[in-house]
Amino acid sequence: MSTPLGWFESDRLSLDNDRPTRQAAAETRPAVVEMSPEELQQWLVERGQPPWRARQIRHHLFHRGVTTYAEMTDLPAGLRQMLHEHLPLFTAIPLLHLRSSDGTHKLLLQLKDQRSIECVLIPDQNRVTACVSTQVGCGMGCVFCASGLNGLERNLSTGEMLEQLLRLNSCAGQRLTHIVVMGMGEPLANLDNLLKALEIACDPRQGLGLSQRHVTISTVGLPSKIRRLADSGRHYHLAVSLHAPNDALRNQIVPTNRKTGIAAIVEAADYFFARTGRQVTYEYVLLGEVNDTAGCARELTQLLAGRKAHVNLIPWNEVPGLPYRPPRPEAIRQMVRTLRQAGISVKVRKRRGADIDAACGQLRRQTFPAPQVATTAGDHPPFSASSLDVSAIPPTVVLPQGCPHPPDEA
């Protein structure tokens, strides 16, 4: 059973004391998370502050997990007040913060244009993994996925991706160790902003100091972008969301496959391995009696035979309204046996956060059941507290600010 940590009515309350109202923050004021170190330094110098104050603020934000200026007690009180009034730390507001019985955290964030995204924190023994989104919605159309049911609305900015990491880092109680770019959206369709965000996240002085080798980027399979990532000189891992062993079936499950085809995707993945030396992971969501058959297992072994590859089998998380079912346990075991007998590395992904709808897009869809699709920010329906459907979420505790540690529970 989930232990929900809080929900928030944005028109009347604030979880972030450095953002007293949504209207005051949205249009004109910059936010620290959107600024480069040089831009933050310039902003401070223009207001009579020494340039090294920028380093202090970023150290608090990136290394101490601070979410308010009030916690930056080594800054003068007058400066903290000025920053509070004129320079928000973040651009988004947490609408929901839920914690699963297995320790998984999920945040639903409202962006400054009233759209919403999800991100997830997954603690597991010595790992603390952040799963982040790159787009509002998704345009890839995977038929089993909740993220794209309402289509693609827009790309996230570099700052909006960084903010997810910082808020999850604050939730963790310890430093993040890994990033998986497997939330809402197609990461390689927003590659420029993603690479900028990850560069900051992996910067040991100006960012979170994560290792590039602890970052995994998922893609439905955009061959030209896979090759560009391979040529970028970064040491990130690549995960290809395959989900079918042949084009006929994949065209039904992943409609964008009609434009690419599996052969081109696998060739691009081979190129990635040749350029980086990093094993490619193939993600395979198992849909009961659709792509989990013995024939699919044999075809998948033929496709990956001779390749340095790893397969993640992911039993499907049920999404209300979709006509699919999770695989039977025996079908999962058969798929694993077939792959292993062919010498292919395979694991069944452990399900995390099931009691808080932690799979990407599920909580957003539950909270905002009406479509959010809009062509511009101006014609997007404004958020109001009455539109937040929490009927399926158990009673909650109002959070005072940011993403603090949960209160002690009996």
DRENDO-1510 file (C-alpha; in Angstrom, 1 decimal, always signed):
<recs>
REC; n; res; u; v; w
REC; 1; MET; +0.0; +0.0; +0.0 .
REC; 2; SER; +1.3; +3.5; -0.8 .
REC; 3; THR; +2.2; +6.1; +1.7 .
REC; 4; PRO; +1.3; +9.3; +0.0 .
REC; 5; LEU; +3.3; +12.4; +1.1 .
REC; 6; GLY; +1.1; +15.2; -0.1 .
REC; 7; TRP; -1.0; +17.0; -2.6 .
REC; 8; PHE; -1.2; +20.6; -3.3 .
REC; 9; GLU; -3.7; +23.2; -4.5 .
REC; 10; SER; -1.6; +25.6; -6.6 .
REC; 11; ASP; -4.1; +28.5; -6.5 .
REC; 12; ARG; -4.1; +28.8; -2.7 .
REC; 13; LEU; -1.0; +27.1; -1.2 .
REC; 14; SER; +2.7; +26.8; -2.0 .
REC; 15; LEU; +5.0; +23.8; -1.4 .
REC; 16; ASP; +7.9; +26.1; -2.2 .
REC; 17; ASN; +8.4; +29.1; +0.0 .
REC; 18; ASP; +10.5; +30.7; -2.6 .
REC; 19; ARG; +7.5; +30.7; -5.0 .
REC; 20; PRO; +4.6; +32.3; -3.1 .
REC; 21; THR; +2.3; +32.4; -6.0 .
REC; 22; ARG; +2.2; +30.8; -9.5 .
REC; 23; GLN; +1.2; +34.1; -11.3 .
REC; 24; ALA; +4.1; +36.1; -9.8 .
REC; 25; ALA; +6.6; +33.5; -11.0 .
REC; 26; ALA; +5.4; +32.6; -14.5 .
REC; 27; GLU; +6.1; +35.3; -17.1 .
REC; 28; THR; +8.9; +37.6; -16.3 .
REC; 29; ARG; +11.2; +36.3; -13.5 .
REC; 30; PRO; +14.1; +34.0; -14.4 .
REC; 31; ALA; +14.8; +31.0; -12.1 .
REC; 32; VAL; +18.2; +29.8; -10.9 .
REC; 33; VAL; +17.6; +26.3; -12.4 .
REC; 34; GLU; +17.3; +27.9; -15.9 .
REC; 35; MET; +20.5; +30.0; -15.6 .
REC; 36; SER; +24.1; +29.1; -16.4 .
REC; 37; PRO; +26.7; +29.8; -13.7 .
REC; 38; GLU; +27.7; +32.9; -15.7 .
REC; 39; GLU; +24.2; +34.2; -16.0 .
REC; 40; LEU; +23.6; +33.8; -12.3 .
REC; 41; GLN; +26.8; +35.5; -11.5 .
REC; 42; GLN; +25.9; +38.4; -13.8 .
REC; 43; TRP; +22.5; +38.7; -12.2 .
REC; 44; LEU; +24.0; +39.0; -8.8 .
REC; 45; VAL; +26.8; +41.4; -9.8 .
REC; 46; GLU; +24.2; +43.7; -11.4 .
REC; 47; ARG; +22.5; +44.0; -8.0 .
REC; 48; GLY; +25.7; +44.8; -6.1 .
REC; 49; GLN; +26.6; +41.3; -4.9 .
REC; 50; PRO; +30.0; +39.7; -5.2 .
REC; 51; PRO; +30.3; +37.2; -8.0 .
REC; 52; TRP; +31.2; +34.3; -5.7 .
REC; 53; ARG; +27.7; +34.3; -4.3 .
REC; 54; ALA; +26.7; +32.4; -7.4 .
REC; 55; ARG; +28.9; +29.5; -6.4 .
REC; 56; GLN; +27.4; +29.5; -3.0 .
REC; 57; ILE; +23.8; +29.3; -4.3 .
REC; 58; ARG; +24.6; +26.6; -6.8 .
REC; 59; HIS; +26.5; +24.6; -4.2 .
REC; 60; HIS; +23.4; +24.6; -2.0 .
REC; 61; LEU; +21.1; +23.7; -4.9 .
REC; 62; PHE; +23.2; +20.9; -6.5 .
REC; 63; HIS; +25.2; +19.5; -3.6 .
REC; 64; ARG; +23.1; +20.1; -0.4 .
REC; 65; GLY; +19.7; +19.3; -1.9 .
REC; 66; VAL; +18.3; +22.7; -0.7 .
REC; 67; THR; +15.0; +23.8; -2.1 .
REC; 68; THR; +14.5; +27.2; -0.4 .
REC; 69; TYR; +16.7; +30.3; +0.2 .
REC; 70; ALA; +15.7; +30.1; +3.9 .
REC; 71; GLU; +17.9; +27.0; +4.2 .
REC; 72; MET; +21.0; +28.9; +2.8 .
REC; 73; THR; +21.9; +30.3; +6.1 .
REC; 74; ASP; +25.4; +31.3; +5.1 .
REC; 75; LEU; +23.8; +34.0; +2.8 .
REC; 76; PRO; +23.0; +37.4; +4.5 .
REC; 77; ALA; +19.4; +37.7; +5.5 .
REC; 78; GLY; +18.9; +40.7; +3.2 .
REC; 79; LEU; +20.2; +38.8; +0.2 .
REC; 80; ARG; +18.0; +35.8; +1.0 .
REC; 81; GLN; +15.0; +38.1; +1.1 .
REC; 82; MET; +15.9; +39.8; -2.2 .
REC; 83; LEU; +16.4; +36.4; -3.9 .
REC; 84; HIS; +13.1; +35.1; -2.5 .
REC; 85; GLU; +11.3; +38.1; -4.0 .
REC; 86; HIS; +13.0; +38.3; -7.3 .
REC; 87; LEU; +14.8; +35.1; -8.3 .
REC; 88; PRO; +12.9; +31.8; -7.8 .
REC; 89; LEU; +15.0; +28.6; -7.5 .
REC; 90; PHE; +12.6; +26.6; -9.6 .
REC; 91; THR; +10.1; +27.0; -12.4 .
REC; 92; ALA; +7.7; +24.2; -11.5 .
REC; 93; ILE; +5.5; +23.3; -8.5 .
REC; 94; PRO; +5.0; +19.8; -7.1 .
REC; 95; LEU; +1.3; +18.9; -7.4 .
REC; 96; LEU; +1.7; +15.4; -5.9 .
REC; 97; HIS; +4.4; +13.6; -4.1 .
REC; 98; LEU; +3.7; +10.0; -3.4 .
REC; 99; ARG; +5.9; +7.3; -1.8 .
REC; 100; SER; +5.5; +3.6; -2.4 .
REC; 101; SER; +5.8; +0.9; +0.2 .
REC; 102; ASP; +9.0; -0.2; -1.6 .
REC; 103; GLY; +10.5; +3.3; -1.1 .
REC; 104; THR; +9.9; +4.6; -4.6 .
REC; 105; HIS; +8.9; +8.3; -4.8 .
REC; 106; LYS; +6.9; +9.8; -7.6 .
REC; 107; LEU; +6.4; +13.5; -8.3 .
REC; 108; LEU; +3.8; +15.2; -10.5 .
REC; 109; LEU; +5.1; +18.7; -11.3 .
REC; 110; GLN; +3.1; +21.6; -12.7 .
REC; 111; LEU; +5.2; +23.6; -15.2 .
REC; 112; LYS; +4.9; +27.3; -15.6 .
REC; 113; ASP; +2.6; +27.0; -18.6 .
REC; 114; GLN; +0.2; +24.8; -16.5 .
REC; 115; ARG; +1.2; +21.5; -18.2 .
REC; 116; SER; +2.3; +18.6; -16.0 .
REC; 117; ILE; +5.1; +16.0; -16.1 .
REC; 118; GLU; +6.2; +13.1; -13.9 .
REC; 119; CYS; +9.5; +12.0; -12.5 .
REC; 120; VAL; +10.4; +9.0; -10.2 .
REC; 121; LEU; +13.1; +8.3; -7.6 .
REC; 122; ILE; +14.0; +4.6; -7.2 .
REC; 123; PRO; +16.2; +3.7; -4.3 .
REC; 124; ASP; +17.7; +0.1; -4.4 .
REC; 125; GLN; +20.4; -1.0; -2.1 .
REC; 126; ASN; +23.5; +1.1; -3.0 .
REC; 127; ARG; +21.8; +2.8; -5.9 .
REC; 128; VAL; +19.6; +5.9; -5.9 .
REC; 129; THR; +18.2; +6.3; -9.4 .
REC; 130; ALA; +16.3; +9.3; -10.9 .
REC; 131; CYS; +13.9; +8.6; -13.8 .
REC; 132; VAL; +13.2; +11.8; -15.7 .
REC; 133; SER; +10.9; +13.0; -18.5 .
REC; 134; THR; +12.1; +14.9; -21.6 .
REC; 135; GLN; +8.7; +15.9; -23.1 .
REC; 136; VAL; +5.2; +16.8; -22.0 .
REC; 137; GLY; +3.4; +13.8; -23.4 .
REC; 138; CYS; +4.9; +11.8; -26.3 .
REC; 139; GLY; +4.4; +11.6; -30.0 .
REC; 140; MET; +5.7; +8.1; -30.6 .
REC; 141; GLY; +2.3; +6.5; -30.1 .
REC; 142; CYS; +3.3; +3.2; -28.4 .
REC; 143; VAL; -0.1; +1.5; -28.0 .
REC; 144; PHE; +0.5; +0.2; -24.5 .
REC; 145; CYS; +2.0; +3.4; -22.9 .
REC; 146; ALA; +0.1; +5.9; -20.8 .
REC; 147; SER; +2.5; +8.8; -21.6 .
REC; 148; GLY; +1.4; +9.3; -25.2 .
REC; 149; LEU; -2.3; +8.7; -25.0 .
REC; 150; ASN; -2.9; +12.5; -25.3 .
REC; 151; GLY; -0.1; +13.1; -27.8 .
REC; 152; LEU; +2.9; +15.3; -27.7 .
REC; 153; GLU; +2.5; +18.8; -26.3 .
REC; 154; ARG; +6.1; +20.2; -26.3 .
REC; 155; ASN; +9.7; +19.5; -25.4 .
REC; 156; LEU; +11.0; +20.2; -22.0 .
REC; 157; SER; +13.8; +22.8; -21.5 .
REC; 158; THR; +17.2; +22.0; -20.1 .
REC; 159; GLY; +16.1; +23.7; -16.8 .
REC; 160; GLU; +12.9; +21.7; -16.6 .
REC; 161; MET; +14.9; +18.5; -16.9 .
REC; 162; LEU; +17.4; +19.6; -14.3 .
REC; 163; GLU; +14.7; +20.6; -11.9 .
REC; 164; GLN; +13.4; +17.0; -11.9 .
REC; 165; LEU; +16.8; +15.8; -10.9 .
REC; 166; LEU; +17.2; +18.5; -8.2 .
REC; 167; ARG; +13.8; +17.8; -6.7 .
REC; 168; LEU; +14.4; +14.0; -6.7 .
REC; 169; ASN; +17.8; +14.6; -5.2 .
REC; 170; SER; +16.2; +16.5; -2.4 .
REC; 171; CYS; +13.7; +13.6; -1.8 .
REC; 172; ALA; +16.4; +11.0; -1.7 .
REC; 173; GLY; +18.1; +11.8; +1.7 .
REC; 174; GLN; +21.3; +10.8; -0.1 .
REC; 175; ARG; +23.0; +11.8; -3.3 .
REC; 176; LEU; +21.7; +10.5; -6.6 .
REC; 177; THR; +23.9; +7.8; -8.1 .
REC; 178; HIS; +22.2; +7.0; -11.5 .
REC; 179; ILE; +19.9; +8.6; -14.0 .
REC; 180; VAL; +17.6; +6.8; -16.4 .
REC; 181; VAL; +16.0; +8.9; -19.1 .
REC; 182; MET; +12.9; +6.7; -19.4 .
REC; 183; GLY; +10.1; +9.0; -18.2 .
REC; 184; MET; +7.5; +10.8; -20.4 .
REC; 185; GLY; +8.5; +11.5; -24.0 .
REC; 186; GLU; +11.1; +10.4; -26.6 .
REC; 187; PRO; +14.5; +11.5; -25.3 .
REC; 188; LEU; +16.3; +11.6; -28.6 .
REC; 189; ALA; +13.5; +13.8; -30.0 .
REC; 190; ASN; +14.8; +16.4; -27.6 .
REC; 191; LEU; +18.4; +15.5; -27.7 .
REC; 192; ASP; +19.9; +19.0; -27.7 .
REC; 193; ASN; +18.3; +20.0; -24.4 .
REC; 194; LEU; +18.8; +16.6; -22.9 .
REC; 195; LEU; +22.6; +16.6; -23.6 .
REC; 196; LYS; +22.9; +20.1; -22.0 .
REC; 197; ALA; +21.0; +18.9; -18.9 .
REC; 198; LEU; +23.1; +15.8; -18.5 .
REC; 199; GLU; +26.3; +17.7; -19.0 .
REC; 200; ILE; +25.4; +19.9; -16.0 .
REC; 201; ALA; +24.2; +16.8; -14.0 .
REC; 202; CYS; +27.6; +15.1; -14.6 .
REC; 203; ASP; +29.7; +18.2; -13.8 .
REC; 204; PRO; +31.5; +17.6; -10.5 .
REC; 205; ARG; +31.9; +21.3; -9.7 .
REC; 206; GLN; +28.9; +23.0; -11.2 .
REC; 207; GLY; +26.4; +20.2; -11.2 .
REC; 208; LEU; +25.5; +16.9; -9.3 .
REC; 209; GLY; +28.8; +15.2; -10.1 .
REC; 210; LEU; +27.2; +12.0; -11.5 .
REC; 211; SER; +29.3; +9.6; -13.6 .
REC; 212; GLN; +28.4; +9.6; -17.3 .
REC; 213; ARG; +28.6; +5.8; -17.1 .
REC; 214; HIS; +25.7; +5.9; -14.6 .
REC; 215; VAL; +23.3; +7.5; -17.2 .
REC; 216; THR; +21.1; +5.5; -19.5 .
REC; 217; ILE; +19.1; +7.1; -22.3 .
REC; 218; SER; +16.1; +5.2; -23.7 .
REC; 219; THR; +14.8; +5.6; -27.2 .
REC; 220; VAL; +12.0; +4.1; -29.3 .
REC; 221; GLY; +14.6; +4.0; -32.1 .
REC; 222; LEU; +15.5; +7.1; -34.0 .
REC; 223; PRO; +18.5; +5.9; -36.1 .
REC; 224; SER; +20.0; +9.2; -37.0 .
REC; 225; LYS; +19.8; +10.5; -33.4 .
REC; 226; ILE; +21.3; +7.2; -32.1 .
REC; 227; ARG; +24.3; +7.8; -34.4 .
REC; 228; ARG; +24.6; +11.4; -33.3 .
REC; 229; LEU; +24.6; +10.3; -29.6 .
REC; 230; ALA; +27.3; +7.7; -30.5 .
REC; 231; ASP; +29.4; +10.5; -32.0 .
REC; 232; SER; +28.9; +12.9; -29.1 .
REC; 233; GLY; +31.8; +11.7; -27.2 .
REC; 234; ARG; +29.7; +11.0; -24.1 .
REC; 235; HIS; +29.8; +7.7; -22.2 .
REC; 236; TYR; +26.1; +7.3; -21.6 .
REC; 237; HIS; +24.4; +3.9; -22.0 .
REC; 238; LEU; +21.7; +3.4; -24.7 .
REC; 239; ALA; +18.5; +1.4; -24.2 .
REC; 240; VAL; +16.4; +0.7; -27.3 .
REC; 241; SER; +12.7; +0.2; -26.7 .
REC; 242; LEU; +12.2; -2.7; -29.1 .
REC; 243; HIS; +9.0; -4.5; -27.9 .
REC; 244; ALA; +8.8; -6.8; -30.9 .
REC; 245; PRO; +11.1; -9.1; -32.9 .
REC; 246; ASN; +9.7; -8.3; -36.4 .
REC; 247; ASP; +8.4; -5.3; -38.3 .
REC; 248; ALA; +4.9; -6.6; -38.8 .
REC; 249; LEU; +4.3; -6.8; -35.1 .
REC; 250; ARG; +6.3; -3.7; -34.2 .
REC; 251; ASN; +4.4; -1.6; -36.6 .
REC; 252; GLN; +1.3; -2.4; -34.6 .
REC; 253; ILE; +2.8; -1.8; -31.2 .
REC; 254; VAL; +5.1; +1.1; -32.1 .
REC; 255; PRO; +3.6; +2.9; -35.0 .
REC; 256; THR; +6.7; +5.1; -35.7 .
REC; 257; ASN; +8.4; +1.8; -36.7 .
REC; 258; ARG; +6.8; +2.2; -40.1 .
REC; 259; LYS; +9.1; +5.1; -40.8 .
REC; 260; THR; +12.3; +3.3; -39.7 .
REC; 261; GLY; +12.1; -0.4; -39.5 .
REC; 262; ILE; +13.9; -2.7; -37.0 .
REC; 263; ALA; +16.9; -3.3; -39.3 .
REC; 264; ALA; +17.8; +0.4; -39.4 .
REC; 265; ILE; +17.4; +0.7; -35.6 .
REC; 266; VAL; +19.5; -2.3; -34.9 .
REC; 267; GLU; +22.2; -1.1; -37.4 .
REC; 268; ALA; +22.3; +2.2; -35.6 .
REC; 269; ALA; +22.6; +0.4; -32.2 .
REC; 270; ASP; +25.5; -1.6; -33.7 .
REC; 271; TYR; +27.1; +1.7; -34.7 .
REC; 272; PHE; +26.6; +3.0; -31.1 .
REC; 273; PHE; +28.4; -0.1; -29.7 .
REC; 274; ALA; +31.2; +0.1; -32.3 .
REC; 275; ARG; +31.8; +3.8; -31.5 .
REC; 276; THR; +31.4; +3.7; -27.7 .
REC; 277; GLY; +32.2; +0.1; -26.7 .
REC; 278; ARG; +29.1; +0.2; -24.5 .
REC; 279; GLN; +26.7; -2.7; -24.6 .
REC; 280; VAL; +23.2; -1.8; -25.9 .
REC; 281; THR; +20.2; -2.8; -23.8 .
REC; 282; TYR; +17.0; -3.8; -25.6 .
REC; 283; GLU; +13.8; -3.0; -23.6 .
REC; 284; TYR; +11.0; -5.4; -24.3 .
REC; 285; VAL; +7.6; -4.8; -22.7 .
REC; 286; LEU; +5.7; -8.1; -22.5 .
REC; 287; LEU; +2.1; -7.9; -23.5 .
REC; 288; GLY; +0.2; -11.0; -22.7 .
REC; 289; GLU; -0.5; -13.2; -25.8 .
REC; 290; VAL; +0.7; -10.4; -28.1 .
REC; 291; ASN; +4.5; -10.4; -28.1 .
REC; 292; ASP; +5.3; -13.0; -25.4 .
REC; 293; THR; +4.8; -16.1; -27.5 .
REC; 294; ALA; +7.4; -18.9; -28.1 .
REC; 295; GLY; +7.6; -17.8; -31.7 .
REC; 296; CYS; +8.4; -14.2; -30.6 .
REC; 297; ALA; +11.1; -15.5; -28.3 .
REC; 298; ARG; +12.8; -17.5; -31.1 .
REC; 299; GLU; +12.6; -14.5; -33.5 .
REC; 300; LEU; +14.2; -12.2; -30.8 .
REC; 301; THR; +17.1; -14.6; -30.4 .
REC; 302; GLN; +17.7; -14.7; -34.1 .
REC; 303; LEU; +17.6; -10.9; -34.3 .
REC; 304; LEU; +20.1; -10.4; -31.5 .
REC; 305; ALA; +22.3; -13.4; -32.1 .
REC; 306; GLY; +26.0; -12.5; -32.3 .
REC; 307; ARG; +25.4; -9.0; -30.9 .
REC; 308; LYS; +26.8; -7.7; -27.6 .
REC; 309; ALA; +23.4; -7.0; -26.2 .
REC; 310; HIS; +21.3; -7.2; -23.0 .
REC; 311; VAL; +17.5; -7.7; -22.9 .
REC; 312; ASN; +15.3; -6.2; -20.2 .
REC; 313; LEU; +12.0; -8.0; -20.2 .
REC; 314; ILE; +9.3; -5.7; -18.7 .
REC; 315; PRO; +5.9; -7.2; -17.7 .
REC; 316; TRP; +3.3; -4.7; -18.8 .
REC; 317; ASN; +1.8; -2.4; -16.2 .
REC; 318; GLU; -1.9; -2.3; -16.7 .
REC; 319; VAL; -3.3; +1.1; -17.9 .
REC; 320; PRO; -7.1; +1.5; -17.5 .
REC; 321; GLY; -8.9; +1.7; -20.8 .
REC; 322; LEU; -6.2; -0.2; -22.8 .
REC; 323; PRO; -7.0; -3.6; -24.2 .
REC; 324; TYR; -3.8; -5.4; -23.1 .
REC; 325; ARG; -3.0; -7.8; -20.2 .
REC; 326; PRO; +0.2; -8.6; -18.3 .
REC; 327; PRO; +2.0; -11.8; -19.4 .
REC; 328; ARG; +1.5; -15.1; -17.7 .
REC; 329; PRO; +4.4; -16.1; -15.4 .
REC; 330; GLU; +5.1; -19.2; -17.6 .
REC; 331; ALA; +5.4; -17.0; -20.7 .
REC; 332; ILE; +8.0; -14.8; -18.9 .
REC; 333; ARG; +9.9; -17.9; -17.9 .
REC; 334; GLN; +9.8; -19.3; -21.4 .
REC; 335; MET; +11.1; -16.1; -22.9 .
REC; 336; VAL; +14.0; -16.0; -20.4 .
REC; 337; ARG; +14.9; -19.7; -21.1 .
REC; 338; THR; +14.9; -19.2; -24.8 .
REC; 339; LEU; +17.1; -16.1; -24.7 .
REC; 340; ARG; +19.6; -17.6; -22.2 .
REC; 341; GLN; +19.8; -20.8; -24.2 .
REC; 342; ALA; +20.9; -18.7; -27.1 .
REC; 343; GLY; +23.6; -17.0; -25.0 .
REC; 344; ILE; +21.8; -13.7; -24.7 .
REC; 345; SER; +22.0; -11.8; -21.5 .
REC; 346; VAL; +18.5; -11.2; -20.1 .
REC; 347; LYS; +16.8; -10.0; -16.9 .
REC; 348; VAL; +13.2; -9.4; -15.9 .
REC; 349; ARG; +12.8; -5.9; -14.6 .
REC; 350; LYS; +11.7; -5.8; -11.0 .
REC; 351; ARG; +8.4; -3.9; -10.7 .
REC; 352; ARG; +8.8; -0.8; -8.5 .
REC; 353; GLY; +6.2; +1.7; -7.3 .
REC; 354; ALA; +3.2; -0.3; -8.5 .
REC; 355; ASP; +1.0; +1.0; -5.7 .
REC; 356; ILE; +1.6; +4.6; -6.7 .
REC; 357; ASP; +1.3; +4.2; -10.5 .
REC; 358; ALA; +5.0; +4.8; -10.9 .
REC; 359; ALA; +5.1; +3.7; -14.6 .
REC; 360; CYS; +5.5; +6.8; -16.8 .
REC; 361; GLY; +2.4; +8.7; -17.6 .
REC; 362; GLN; +0.1; +6.8; -15.3 .
REC; 363; LEU; -0.3; +9.3; -12.4 .
REC; 364; ARG; -0.6; +12.3; -14.8 .
REC; 365; ARG; -3.3; +10.5; -16.7 .
REC; 366; GLN; -5.2; +9.5; -13.5 .
REC; 367; THR; -4.9; +13.1; -12.2 .
REC; 368; PHE; -5.8; +14.8; -15.5 .
REC; 369; PRO; -8.1; +12.4; -17.3 .
REC; 370; ALA; -9.2; +15.0; -19.8 .
REC; 371; PRO; -6.8; +15.5; -22.8 .
REC; 372; GLN; -4.2; +18.2; -22.4 .
REC; 373; VAL; -3.3; +18.5; -26.0 .
REC; 374; ALA; -2.9; +22.1; -27.2 .
REC; 375; THR; -1.1; +23.8; -30.1 .
REC; 376; THR; +0.2; +26.7; -28.1 .
REC; 377; ALA; +0.6; +27.6; -24.4 .
REC; 378; GLY; -2.1; +30.2; -24.8 .
REC; 379; ASP; -4.9; +27.8; -25.7 .
REC; 380; HIS; -4.0; +25.3; -23.0 .
REC; 381; PRO; -6.8; +25.2; -20.3 .
REC; 382; PRO; -5.5; +26.8; -17.1 .
REC; 383; PHE; -5.0; +24.6; -14.1 .
REC; 384; SER; -7.2; +25.1; -11.2 .
REC; 385; ALA; -7.4; +23.2; -7.9 .
REC; 386; SER; -10.8; +21.8; -8.9 .
REC; 387; SER; -9.3; +20.0; -11.9 .
REC; 388; LEU; -7.0; +17.9; -9.7 .
REC; 389; ASP; -8.7; +14.5; -9.3 .
REC; 390; VAL; -7.4; +12.9; -6.1 .
REC; 391; SER; -10.4; +10.7; -5.5 .
REC; 392; ALA; -8.3; +7.6; -6.2 .
REC; 393; ILE; -5.4; +8.7; -4.0 .
REC; 394; PRO; -5.6; +7.9; -0.3 .
REC; 395; PRO; -5.7; +10.8; +2.3 .
REC; 396; THR; -2.5; +12.8; +2.3 .
REC; 397; VAL; -0.3; +15.1; +4.4 .
REC; 398; VAL; +0.1; +18.7; +3.1 .
REC; 399; LEU; +3.8; +19.4; +2.6 .
REC; 400; PRO; +5.2; +22.7; +3.9 .
REC; 401; GLN; +7.7; +23.2; +1.1 .
REC; 402; GLY; +9.7; +21.7; -1.8 .
REC; 403; CYS; +10.3; +17.9; -1.5 .
REC; 404; PRO; +11.2; +17.3; +2.2 .
REC; 405; HIS; +11.7; +14.0; +3.9 .
REC; 406; PRO; +8.4; +12.5; +5.0 .
REC; 407; PRO; +7.1; +13.0; +8.5 .
REC; 408; ASP; +7.5; +10.1; +11.0 .
REC; 409; GLU; +4.8; +7.6; +10.6 .
REC; 410; ALA; +3.4; +5.2; +13.1 .
</recs>
